[in-house]
């Protein structure tokens, strides 16, 4: 294939959504211009399909800033198997979300602004996927964060949406500080941020007593662990990992299609993609930290989802939990399993979000109605919707079963692979009893909790009888532009689209595309066996069935209870393990107190000092003014007065009177004679 044509195709794939977003924004409020953004995303999708079918791989690198002969910053594009798969997933989900949004946002006055923001986000996310260097990834990383901020706060008139967008933006910046510090440390050591160059250096790395020797550079073990964990900070922020997971539930204030694209399929998965790109940098000690962070996040997300009443927040906490699975998998060295779950999760979670959006859209006409008031996102008003919304029900059920991890669905393949790999990692990492067995135990417990909260949502929303007020009419199925994108995503949640063998993820076609990088500091796992897969698979299926059965018995046709009537565990779950309250007490209140103290210090001390200097300046100015008027000006005026008097006196000598002239002449002669006598006497004396 012609390399130049491939370059043009990659650039077009990247910039087509940006072009569509720009045109849509420039055309303002003209009707129908949002279709331009949809069309440009469709162009990117076709190019992504063509590039993936071609199987062509390339790296285009360009020097940006040369500091010395050994140090430079570069940017470029990279096309390999990982890029092709993730780019196709991003652009496919984005295209379906764009189509869904046409119907979902049709009555919104800001529809063109919405599609412009959506196109900008798609461009930014593709930039992360296609970037060749860490500094370029960071540029698009921040642009993704900005796009997310715009979309979360799209309905900026709502205080909750405005607050959620600011919270997401600030929390992500906390993680990004670490990410940038990691990039800076790599550049200071090796003089480059290019991924291929860095990977080639780590190929020849070797461990010794004092650390790692990489390209004749001795890097202490703690320093290498530090740079790896600094890069991981970016993952913690973007992928909502513990302890920065608190921003994602609030981000549900944005339009539901935004949640499907950003907070289910793409942006939150960017952290996992970054881990895959820099995996070769991580030593085993850093990966252990990653594994535990992912496990804790998976458990926190699952527990928090159990008692939520908002249909979108259940899915938000589920997303946090599943992202924890992916990070856990990276930590135990299951590179392929993590990315496999990223791909499958993108489809079934986006389908769940779009299905929830259909439910909300169907009920929204009663939200803030003059007849009756309901919260269209609160599950206590739902129930029995399978009869009125059969397509949405089928879509949701397929995606839900995939998330729960039942066989024949894609979620089973990827989640089973993660749990198996975590079990094998625990065996390898332990000598006898070890706390590392907590990792697979937490993974299994999370699988049980996932089945419970997803079963609870399924039965409360779609089964039983309707809990809408009697004055409300029955909900109806949504338009085709909303039904079929969600249905297509649910279709991709079936296991047959990923593996001919629905019980073995290793047989998936993705194995030929997602190839683990050769340069890695991680030792190889022990070889797994058929029996391990069988036992783990049966265990997860049993736990899933138990969880769904428990949900059926406990929650079918039962509205959520009021918060103050819930059990202690349910209240802890509903309040998200009180992380927001803890952060408010530990961080917000002290910083607000400090800010108020600094404000008082500024007002009373700094402003007081400034005001005192001002008063002193005024006093000195008045004193100098008095001196100027009475001393300086007085001296000048005295001199002028004396000059005037002397002038008057001398003027009298020239009055024109001859007698006066004679008198003054005689007086002058007398004075001269007296002076001469005095002078002669003085000379005689001395």
C-alpha positions as CSV (number, residue, x, y, z in Angstrom):
1,X,0.0,0.0,0.0
2,X,1.2,3.5,-0.8
3,X,2.6,5.0,2.4
4,X,1.5,8.6,1.6
5,X,-2.1,7.4,1.0
6,X,-2.0,5.7,4.4
7,X,-0.7,8.9,6.0
8,X,-3.5,10.9,4.4
9,X,-6.0,8.3,5.6
10,X,-4.8,8.5,9.2
11,X,-4.8,12.3,9.2
12,X,-8.3,12.3,7.7
13,X,-9.5,9.8,10.3
14,X,-8.1,12.1,13.0
15,X,-9.2,15.5,11.7
16,X,-12.6,14.7,10.1
17,X,-14.5,15.0,13.5
18,X,-12.7,18.2,14.3
19,X,-13.6,19.7,10.9
20,X,-17.2,18.7,11.4
21,X,-17.2,20.2,14.9
22,X,-15.7,23.4,13.6
23,X,-18.2,23.8,10.8
24,X,-21.2,23.0,13.1
25,X,-20.0,25.6,15.6
26,X,-19.4,28.3,13.0
27,X,-22.8,27.8,11.4
28,X,-24.4,28.5,14.8
29,X,-28.1,27.9,15.2
30,X,-28.9,27.1,11.5
31,X,-31.2,24.2,11.4
32,X,-29.8,20.8,10.4
33,X,-26.1,21.7,10.6
34,X,-25.6,19.0,13.3
35,X,-25.8,16.5,10.4
36,X,-22.4,17.8,9.2
37,X,-20.8,16.6,12.4
38,X,-22.5,13.2,12.0
39,X,-21.3,12.9,8.4
40,X,-17.7,13.7,9.3
41,X,-17.7,11.1,12.1
42,X,-19.1,8.6,9.5
43,X,-16.2,9.4,7.3
44,X,-13.8,8.7,10.1
45,X,-15.6,5.4,10.7
46,X,-15.2,4.3,7.1
47,X,-11.5,5.2,7.1
48,X,-11.0,3.3,10.4
49,X,-12.6,0.2,8.8
50,X,-10.4,0.6,5.7
51,X,-7.2,0.9,7.7
52,X,-8.1,-2.1,9.9
53,X,-9.0,-4.2,6.8
54,X,-5.7,-3.3,5.2
55,X,-3.7,-4.4,8.2
56,X,-1.1,-1.8,7.4
57,X,1.1,-0.6,10.3
58,X,3.3,2.5,10.3
59,X,4.9,5.1,12.5
60,X,5.3,8.7,11.3
61,X,7.5,10.8,13.5
62,X,8.4,14.5,13.2
63,X,10.9,16.5,15.3
64,X,9.2,19.3,17.1
65,X,11.8,20.9,19.5
66,X,15.4,20.0,19.6
67,X,17.1,20.9,22.8
68,X,20.5,19.3,22.4
69,X,21.9,16.5,20.2
70,X,20.7,14.0,22.7
71,X,17.4,15.6,23.8
72,X,14.4,16.5,21.6
73,X,10.7,16.5,21.7
74,X,8.8,14.9,18.8
75,X,5.3,14.3,17.7
76,X,3.8,11.8,15.3
77,X,1.2,9.2,14.4
78,X,1.3,5.5,15.2
79,X,-0.8,2.8,13.5
80,X,-0.5,-0.7,14.9
81,X,-2.9,-3.5,15.9
82,X,-3.8,-1.9,19.2
83,X,-4.4,1.5,17.6
84,X,-6.6,0.0,14.9
85,X,-8.8,-1.9,17.3
86,X,-9.2,0.9,19.8
87,X,-9.7,3.6,17.1
88,X,-12.4,1.5,15.5
89,X,-14.2,1.0,18.8
90,X,-14.0,4.7,19.6
91,X,-15.3,5.9,16.3
92,X,-18.0,3.2,16.0
93,X,-19.4,4.1,19.4
94,X,-19.1,7.7,18.6
95,X,-21.0,7.4,15.4
96,X,-23.8,5.4,17.0
97,X,-24.0,8.0,19.8
98,X,-24.1,10.8,17.2
99,X,-27.0,9.1,15.5
100,X,-28.8,8.5,18.8
101,X,-28.3,12.1,19.8
102,X,-30.0,13.4,16.7
103,X,-33.3,12.1,18.1
104,X,-32.5,12.6,21.8
105,X,-31.4,16.2,21.5
106,X,-33.7,17.3,18.6
107,X,-35.8,19.7,20.8
108,X,-32.8,21.2,22.6
109,X,-32.0,24.8,21.5
110,X,-28.3,24.1,21.9
111,X,-28.2,21.1,19.6
112,X,-25.5,22.5,17.3
113,X,-23.3,23.4,20.3
114,X,-23.8,19.9,21.6
115,X,-22.7,18.2,18.4
116,X,-19.7,20.6,18.1
117,X,-18.6,19.6,21.6
118,X,-19.2,15.9,20.7
119,X,-17.1,16.2,17.6
120,X,-14.3,17.9,19.5
121,X,-14.3,15.1,22.0
122,X,-14.1,12.4,19.3
123,X,-11.2,14.2,17.7
124,X,-9.4,14.5,21.0
125,X,-9.9,10.8,21.9
126,X,-8.7,9.7,18.5
127,X,-5.6,11.9,19.1
128,X,-4.8,9.9,22.2
129,X,-5.1,6.6,20.4
130,X,-3.1,7.6,17.3
131,X,-0.3,9.6,19.1
132,X,3.3,8.3,18.9
133,X,4.9,10.2,21.8
134,X,3.9,10.8,25.4
135,X,4.0,14.5,25.1
136,X,1.5,14.4,22.2
137,X,-0.7,12.0,24.2
138,X,-0.6,14.4,27.1
139,X,-1.7,17.3,24.8
140,X,-4.8,15.3,23.6
141,X,-5.3,14.0,27.1
142,X,-5.9,17.5,28.3
143,X,-8.1,18.3,25.3
144,X,-10.2,15.3,26.2
145,X,-10.5,16.6,29.7
146,X,-11.6,20.0,28.4
147,X,-14.1,18.4,26.0
148,X,-15.5,16.3,28.8
149,X,-15.9,19.5,30.9
150,X,-17.9,21.1,28.2
151,X,-20.2,18.2,27.7
152,X,-20.8,17.4,31.4
153,X,-21.7,21.1,31.9
154,X,-23.6,21.3,28.6
155,X,-26.8,22.3,30.5
156,X,-24.9,25.0,32.4
157,X,-28.2,26.6,33.5
158,X,-28.4,23.7,36.1
159,X,-26.2,24.4,39.1
160,X,-25.7,20.7,39.6
161,X,-24.3,20.3,36.0
162,X,-22.0,23.3,36.4
163,X,-20.7,22.0,39.7
164,X,-20.2,18.4,38.2
165,X,-18.2,19.7,35.3
166,X,-15.9,21.7,37.5
167,X,-15.5,18.8,39.9
168,X,-14.6,16.4,37.0
169,X,-12.1,18.9,35.6
170,X,-10.4,19.6,38.9
171,X,-10.1,16.0,40.0
172,X,-8.7,15.0,36.6
173,X,-6.1,17.7,36.9
174,X,-4.9,16.3,40.2
175,X,-4.0,13.0,38.5
176,X,-2.6,14.8,35.4
177,X,0.0,16.5,37.6
178,X,1.5,13.1,38.3
179,X,1.2,12.1,34.6
180,X,3.2,15.2,33.6
181,X,5.8,14.6,36.2
182,X,6.3,11.1,34.9
183,X,6.8,12.4,31.4
184,X,9.3,15.0,32.6
185,X,11.3,12.3,34.5
186,X,11.5,10.0,31.5
187,X,12.6,12.9,29.3
188,X,15.2,14.0,31.8
189,X,16.7,10.5,31.9
190,X,16.5,9.4,28.3
191,X,16.1,12.7,26.3
192,X,12.9,11.5,24.5
193,X,9.2,10.9,25.0
194,X,8.8,8.9,21.8
195,X,7.2,5.6,22.7
196,X,9.2,3.5,20.1
197,X,12.5,5.0,21.3
198,X,11.6,4.4,24.9
199,X,10.6,0.8,24.2
200,X,13.8,0.1,22.3
201,X,15.7,1.3,25.4
202,X,13.8,-1.0,27.7
203,X,14.4,-4.0,25.4
204,X,18.1,-4.1,26.6
205,X,17.4,-3.2,30.2
206,X,18.7,-5.4,32.9
207,X,18.2,-5.6,36.7
208,X,21.1,-5.3,39.1
209,X,21.7,-4.7,42.8
210,X,21.4,-1.0,42.6
211,X,18.4,-0.9,40.2
212,X,18.0,-1.1,36.5
213,X,20.5,-0.4,33.8
214,X,18.7,1.1,30.8
215,X,20.8,2.3,27.8
216,X,23.9,2.6,29.9
217,X,21.9,4.8,32.4
218,X,21.7,3.5,35.9
219,X,18.1,4.0,37.2
220,X,17.5,3.2,40.9
221,X,14.6,0.8,41.5
222,X,12.7,3.3,43.6
223,X,13.1,6.0,40.9
224,X,11.8,3.6,38.2
225,X,8.9,2.7,40.5
226,X,8.3,6.4,41.1
227,X,8.1,7.3,37.4
228,X,5.8,4.3,36.7
229,X,3.4,5.3,39.6
230,X,3.6,9.0,38.4
231,X,2.3,7.9,35.0
232,X,-0.3,5.8,36.8
233,X,-1.6,9.0,38.5
234,X,-2.9,10.0,35.1
235,X,-4.8,6.7,34.8
236,X,-6.2,7.1,38.3
237,X,-7.7,10.5,37.4
238,X,-9.0,9.7,33.9
239,X,-10.2,6.2,34.6
240,X,-11.8,7.1,37.9
241,X,-9.7,4.8,40.1
242,X,-9.4,4.9,43.8
243,X,-9.0,7.5,45.4
244,X,-10.1,9.9,42.5
245,X,-13.2,8.0,41.5
246,X,-15.6,10.5,43.0
247,X,-16.0,12.7,39.9
248,X,-17.6,10.0,37.6
249,X,-21.0,9.6,39.4
250,X,-21.5,13.4,39.3
251,X,-20.7,13.5,35.6
252,X,-24.0,11.9,35.0
253,X,-25.4,15.5,35.0
254,X,-24.5,15.7,31.3
255,X,-26.8,14.4,28.5
256,X,-27.2,10.6,28.6
257,X,-25.5,10.1,25.1
258,X,-22.5,11.8,26.6
259,X,-22.4,9.3,29.4
260,X,-22.6,6.5,26.8
261,X,-19.7,7.9,24.8
262,X,-17.4,9.5,27.4
263,X,-18.1,7.8,30.7
264,X,-18.6,4.2,29.4
265,X,-16.8,3.5,26.2
266,X,-14.0,6.0,25.5
267,X,-12.6,8.7,27.8
268,X,-12.6,6.6,31.0
269,X,-11.0,3.8,29.1
270,X,-8.2,6.2,28.0
271,X,-6.3,5.4,31.2
272,X,-6.3,1.7,30.5
273,X,-5.1,2.4,26.9
274,X,-2.3,4.6,28.4
275,X,-1.3,1.7,30.7
276,X,-1.1,-0.5,27.6
277,X,1.2,2.0,25.8
278,X,3.6,2.4,28.7
279,X,3.3,-1.1,30.1
280,X,7.0,-1.8,29.3
281,X,8.1,0.8,31.8
282,X,6.4,-0.8,34.8
283,X,8.4,-3.0,37.1
284,X,6.6,-5.7,39.0
285,X,6.5,-3.7,42.2
286,X,4.6,-0.9,40.5
287,X,2.3,-3.4,38.8
288,X,1.4,-4.8,42.2
289,X,0.3,-1.3,43.3
290,X,-1.7,-1.1,40.1
291,X,-3.4,-4.4,40.7
292,X,-4.5,-3.5,44.3
293,X,-5.7,-0.1,43.2
294,X,-7.8,-1.7,40.5
295,X,-9.2,-4.4,42.9
296,X,-10.1,-1.8,45.5
297,X,-11.8,0.4,42.8
298,X,-13.7,-2.6,41.4
299,X,-15.1,-3.4,44.9
300,X,-15.9,0.2,45.8
301,X,-17.8,0.7,42.6
302,X,-19.8,-2.5,43.0
303,X,-20.7,-1.7,46.6
304,X,-21.7,1.9,45.8
305,X,-24.0,0.7,43.0
306,X,-26.1,-1.6,45.2
307,X,-28.5,1.0,46.7
308,X,-28.5,3.8,44.1
309,X,-31.9,5.0,42.9
310,X,-30.8,7.0,39.9
311,X,-30.7,4.7,36.8
312,X,-27.6,6.4,35.4
313,X,-25.7,6.4,38.7
314,X,-26.0,2.7,38.9
315,X,-24.3,2.4,35.6
316,X,-21.8,5.1,36.5
317,X,-20.7,3.1,39.6
318,X,-20.7,-0.1,37.4
319,X,-18.3,1.7,35.1
320,X,-16.0,2.5,37.9
321,X,-16.1,-1.2,39.0
322,X,-15.4,-2.5,35.5
323,X,-12.6,0.0,35.0
324,X,-11.2,-1.4,38.2
325,X,-11.3,-4.9,36.6
326,X,-9.3,-3.6,33.6
327,X,-6.7,-1.9,35.8
328,X,-6.5,-5.0,38.0
329,X,-5.8,-7.0,34.9
330,X,-3.0,-4.7,33.8
331,X,-1.5,-5.0,37.3
332,X,-1.4,-8.8,37.2
333,X,0.2,-8.7,33.8
334,X,-3.0,-9.7,31.9
335,X,-2.4,-7.2,29.1
336,X,-4.6,-8.8,26.6
337,X,-7.4,-9.5,29.1
338,X,-7.5,-5.9,30.2
339,X,-7.8,-4.6,26.6
340,X,-10.3,-7.3,25.7
341,X,-12.5,-6.2,28.5
342,X,-12.0,-2.6,27.4
343,X,-13.4,-3.5,24.0
344,X,-16.3,-5.6,25.2
345,X,-17.2,-3.2,28.0
346,X,-17.4,-0.3,25.5
347,X,-20.2,-2.0,23.6
348,X,-22.4,-3.4,26.4
349,X,-22.0,-0.4,28.7
350,X,-22.7,2.1,25.9
351,X,-25.8,0.0,25.1
352,X,-26.9,0.1,28.7
353,X,-26.4,3.9,28.9
354,X,-28.3,4.5,25.7
355,X,-31.1,2.1,26.9
356,X,-31.3,4.1,30.1
357,X,-31.5,7.2,28.0
358,X,-34.4,5.8,26.1
359,X,-36.2,5.1,29.4
360,X,-35.5,8.6,30.6
361,X,-36.6,10.1,27.3
362,X,-39.9,8.2,27.5
363,X,-40.6,9.3,31.1
364,X,-39.2,12.8,30.7
365,X,-42.5,14.3,29.6
366,X,-43.7,13.9,33.2
367,X,-40.6,15.4,34.8
368,X,-41.6,18.9,36.1
369,X,-45.0,18.5,34.5
370,X,-47.8,20.7,35.7
371,X,-50.0,17.6,36.2
372,X,-47.6,15.6,38.3
373,X,-43.9,15.8,39.1
374,X,-41.6,12.8,38.9
375,X,-37.8,12.4,38.5
376,X,-37.4,10.7,35.2
377,X,-34.1,9.1,36.3
378,X,-35.4,7.7,39.6
379,X,-36.1,4.0,39.4
380,X,-38.9,4.2,42.0
381,X,-41.2,5.6,39.3
382,X,-40.4,2.8,36.9
383,X,-41.5,-0.7,36.6
384,X,-43.3,-2.8,33.9
385,X,-41.5,-1.0,31.1
386,X,-40.8,-4.3,29.2
387,X,-44.4,-4.1,27.9
388,X,-44.4,-0.5,26.7
389,X,-40.7,-0.6,25.5
390,X,-40.0,-4.1,24.2
391,X,-37.0,-3.1,22.0
392,X,-35.4,-1.1,24.8
393,X,-36.0,-4.0,27.2
394,X,-34.4,-6.5,24.9
395,X,-31.4,-4.2,24.3
396,X,-31.0,-3.6,28.0
397,X,-31.3,-7.3,28.9
398,X,-28.7,-8.4,26.4
399,X,-26.2,-5.8,27.5
400,X,-27.0,-6.4,31.2
401,X,-26.4,-10.2,30.9
402,X,-23.1,-9.4,29.2
403,X,-22.0,-7.1,32.0
404,X,-23.1,-9.7,34.6
405,X,-20.9,-12.2,32.9
406,X,-23.1,-15.1,31.7
407,X,-21.8,-17.5,29.0
408,X,-22.5,-16.7,25.3
409,X,-22.0,-13.0,26.0
410,X,-18.8,-11.0,25.5
411,X,-18.6,-9.9,29.1
412,X,-18.2,-13.5,30.2
413,X,-15.2,-14.0,27.9
414,X,-13.2,-10.9,29.0
415,X,-14.1,-11.0,32.7
416,X,-13.4,-14.7,33.0
417,X,-10.0,-14.1,31.4
418,X,-9.2,-11.4,34.0
419,X,-10.2,-13.5,37.0
420,X,-8.2,-16.5,35.7
421,X,-5.1,-14.4,35.2
422,X,-5.5,-12.8,38.6
423,X,-5.7,-16.3,40.1
424,X,-2.6,-17.4,38.3
425,X,-0.7,-14.2,39.3
426,X,-1.6,-14.9,43.0
427,X,-0.2,-18.4,42.7
428,X,3.0,-17.2,41.1
429,X,3.4,-14.2,43.5
430,X,2.9,-16.2,46.7
431,X,4.9,-18.7,48.6
432,X,2.2,-20.6,50.5
433,X,-0.3,-18.2,52.0
434,X,-0.2,-14.7,50.6
435,X,-2.4,-11.6,50.7
436,X,-2.1,-11.5,46.9
437,X,-5.0,-14.0,46.9
438,X,-7.2,-11.0,47.9
439,X,-7.0,-9.9,44.3
440,X,-8.9,-12.9,42.7
441,X,-11.2,-13.1,45.8
442,X,-12.2,-9.4,45.3
443,X,-12.6,-10.1,41.6
444,X,-15.0,-12.9,42.3
445,X,-16.9,-10.9,45.0
446,X,-17.3,-8.0,42.6
447,X,-18.7,-10.4,40.0
448,X,-21.4,-11.4,42.6
449,X,-22.2,-7.8,43.5
450,X,-22.4,-6.9,39.8
451,X,-25.0,-9.5,39.2
452,X,-27.0,-8.2,42.2
453,X,-27.1,-4.5,41.3
454,X,-27.7,-5.1,37.6
455,X,-30.4,-7.7,38.4
456,X,-31.9,-5.2,40.8
457,X,-32.0,-2.5,38.1
458,X,-33.4,-4.9,35.5
459,X,-36.3,-6.0,37.7
460,X,-37.1,-2.6,39.1
461,X,-37.2,-0.9,35.7
462,X,-38.7,-3.4,33.4
463,X,-40.5,-6.0,35.5
464,X,-43.5,-5.8,37.9
465,X,-46.1,-3.2,37.6
466,X,-45.7,0.5,36.6
467,X,-45.2,2.8,39.6
468,X,-45.9,6.0,37.6
469,X,-48.7,8.2,39.1
470,X,-52.1,7.3,37.9
471,X,-52.4,10.7,36.2
472,X,-49.5,9.8,33.9
473,X,-50.0,8.1,30.6
474,X,-48.1,5.0,29.7
475,X,-44.6,5.4,28.3
476,X,-44.0,4.6,24.7
477,X,-41.1,3.2,22.7
478,X,-38.5,5.7,21.5
479,X,-37.9,6.7,17.8
480,X,-35.9,4.4,15.6
481,X,-32.8,6.7,15.7
482,X,-32.7,5.9,19.4
483,X,-33.7,2.3,19.3
484,X,-31.4,0.9,16.6
485,X,-28.0,2.4,17.7
486,X,-28.5,0.9,21.1
487,X,-29.7,-2.4,19.7
488,X,-26.6,-2.6,17.5
489,X,-24.4,-2.0,20.5
490,X,-26.2,-4.8,22.3
491,X,-25.7,-7.1,19.4
492,X,-22.0,-6.6,19.7
493,X,-22.3,-7.7,23.3
494,X,-22.9,-11.3,22.1
495,X,-19.8,-13.5,22.5
496,X,-20.1,-14.9,19.0
497,X,-18.7,-11.6,17.6
498,X,-15.5,-12.1,19.5
499,X,-14.9,-15.8,19.7
500,X,-16.2,-18.9,18.0
501,X,-15.8,-20.7,21.3
502,X,-18.2,-18.8,23.6
503,X,-16.4,-20.2,26.7
504,X,-12.8,-19.3,25.8
505,X,-11.6,-15.7,25.4
506,X,-8.2,-16.9,24.2
507,X,-9.8,-18.0,21.0
508,X,-11.0,-14.4,20.3
509,X,-9.9,-12.8,17.0
510,X,-8.5,-9.9,19.0
511,X,-5.6,-12.1,20.0
512,X,-4.0,-11.5,16.6
513,X,-4.4,-7.8,17.0
514,X,-3.6,-7.1,20.6
515,X,-0.1,-8.3,20.9
516,X,1.8,-7.6,24.2
517,X,4.9,-5.5,23.7
518,X,8.2,-7.3,23.7
519,X,9.9,-4.9,26.0
520,X,8.5,-5.4,29.5
521,X,10.0,-5.7,33.0
522,X,7.3,-8.2,34.0
523,X,8.2,-11.9,34.3
524,X,6.0,-14.3,32.4
525,X,3.1,-16.0,34.2
526,X,3.0,-19.7,34.9
527,X,1.1,-21.5,32.2
528,X,-2.6,-21.9,32.9
529,X,-4.6,-25.0,32.3
530,X,-8.0,-26.1,31.0
531,X,-9.0,-27.0,34.5
532,X,-8.2,-23.6,35.9
533,X,-10.4,-22.0,33.2
534,X,-13.2,-24.5,33.9
535,X,-13.2,-24.0,37.6
536,X,-13.1,-20.2,37.5
537,X,-15.7,-20.1,34.7
538,X,-18.1,-22.3,36.6
539,X,-17.5,-20.3,39.8
540,X,-18.2,-17.0,38.1
541,X,-21.4,-18.3,36.4
542,X,-22.6,-19.7,39.7
543,X,-22.0,-16.4,41.5
544,X,-23.7,-14.5,38.7
545,X,-26.8,-16.8,38.9
546,X,-26.9,-16.5,42.6
547,X,-26.7,-12.7,42.4
548,X,-29.5,-12.4,39.8
549,X,-31.6,-14.8,41.9
550,X,-31.0,-12.8,45.0
551,X,-31.9,-9.6,43.1
552,X,-35.1,-11.2,41.9
553,X,-36.2,-12.2,45.4
554,X,-35.3,-8.9,47.0
555,X,-36.2,-6.2,44.4
556,X,-38.8,-7.4,42.0
557,X,-41.6,-4.9,41.8
558,X,-40.3,-3.0,44.9
559,X,-39.5,0.7,44.7
560,X,-36.4,1.9,46.4
561,X,-36.8,2.7,50.1
562,X,-36.3,6.2,51.5
563,X,-32.7,6.8,52.5
564,X,-33.5,7.2,56.2
565,X,-35.3,3.8,56.3
566,X,-32.4,1.9,54.7
567,X,-30.2,-0.5,56.5
568,X,-26.7,0.7,57.5
569,X,-25.1,-1.1,54.6
570,X,-27.6,0.3,52.2
571,X,-27.0,3.8,53.4
572,X,-23.2,3.3,53.1
573,X,-23.8,2.2,49.5
574,X,-26.2,5.0,48.7
575,X,-23.8,7.6,50.0
576,X,-20.9,6.1,48.0
577,X,-19.0,4.9,51.1
578,X,-19.1,8.5,52.2
579,X,-16.0,9.4,50.1
580,X,-17.5,12.8,49.2
581,X,-18.2,13.6,52.8
582,X,-14.8,12.4,53.9
583,X,-13.1,14.5,51.2
584,X,-15.3,17.4,52.2
585,X,-14.1,17.2,55.8
586,X,-10.5,16.3,55.1
587,X,-9.8,18.6,52.1
588,X,-12.6,21.0,51.3
589,X,-13.3,22.3,54.8
590,X,-9.6,22.8,55.8
591,X,-8.9,24.5,52.4
592,X,-12.0,26.7,52.8
593,X,-11.0,27.5,56.4
594,X,-7.4,28.3,55.2
595,X,-8.8,30.4,52.3
596,X,-11.0,32.4,54.8
597,X,-8.0,32.8,57.1
598,X,-5.9,34.0,54.2
599,X,-8.6,36.3,53.1
600,X,-8.8,37.8,56.7
601,X,-5.0,38.0,56.7
602,X,-5.1,39.8,53.4
603,X,-7.8,42.2,54.6
604,X,-6.4,42.9,58.1
605,X,-2.7,42.5,57.7
606,X,-1.7,42.9,54.1
607,X,-4.4,45.4,53.2
608,X,-3.9,47.0,56.6
609,X,-0.2,47.5,55.9
610,X,-0.9,48.8,52.5
611,X,-3.5,51.2,53.9
612,X,-1.1,52.3,56.6
613,X,1.5,53.0,54.0
614,X,-1.1,55.0,52.1
615,X,-2.0,57.0,55.2
616,X,1.6,57.6,56.0
617,X,2.1,58.7,52.4
618,X,-0.7,61.2,52.8
619,X,0.7,62.6,56.1
620,X,4.1,62.9,54.6
621,X,2.6,64.6,51.5
622,X,0.8,67.1,53.7
623,X,4.0,67.8,55.7
624,X,6.0,68.3,52.5
625,X,3.2,70.5,51.2
626,X,3.4,72.7,54.3
627,X,7.2,72.8,54.0
628,X,6.9,73.7,50.4
629,X,4.4,76.4,51.1
630,X,5.9,77.9,54.2
631,X,9.7,77.3,53.9
632,X,10.5,76.8,50.2
633,X,7.9,79.2,48.9
634,X,8.4,81.5,51.9
635,X,12.2,81.8,51.2
636,X,11.5,82.5,47.6
637,X,8.9,85.1,48.5
638,X,11.2,86.7,51.1
639,X,14.0,87.0,48.5
640,X,11.5,88.6,46.1
641,X,10.3,91.0,48.9
642,X,13.8,92.0,49.8
643,X,14.7,92.5,46.2
644,X,11.7,94.7,45.9
645,X,12.7,96.8,48.9
646,X,16.2,97.1,47.7
647,X,14.9,98.1,44.3
648,X,12.7,100.7,45.9
649,X,15.7,102.0,47.9
650,X,18.0,102.2,44.9
651,X,15.3,103.6,42.8
652,X,15.1,106.6,45.3
653,X,18.7,107.3,44.5
654,X,17.9,108.0,40.9
655,X,14.9,110.3,41.6
656,X,16.2,113.2,39.3
657,X,16.8,115.7,42.2
658,X,20.2,117.4,42.0
659,X,20.3,118.1,45.8
660,X,19.7,114.4,46.5
661,X,22.6,113.5,44.1
662,X,24.9,115.9,46.0
663,X,23.9,114.6,49.4
664,X,24.4,111.0,48.4
665,X,27.7,111.9,46.8
666,X,29.0,113.6,50.0
667,X,27.9,110.6,52.1
668,X,29.7,108.3,49.7
669,X,32.9,110.3,50.0
670,X,32.7,110.3,53.8
671,X,32.2,106.6,53.8
672,X,35.2,106.1,51.6
673,X,37.4,108.4,53.7
674,X,36.3,106.5,56.9
675,X,37.1,103.2,55.3
676,X,40.6,104.4,54.2
677,X,41.4,105.6,57.7
678,X,40.4,102.3,59.1
679,X,42.4,100.4,56.5
680,X,45.6,102.5,57.1
681,X,45.2,102.1,60.9
682,X,44.9,98.3,60.4
683,X,48.0,98.2,58.3
684,X,50.1,100.2,60.8
685,X,48.9,97.9,63.6
686,X,49.8,94.7,61.9
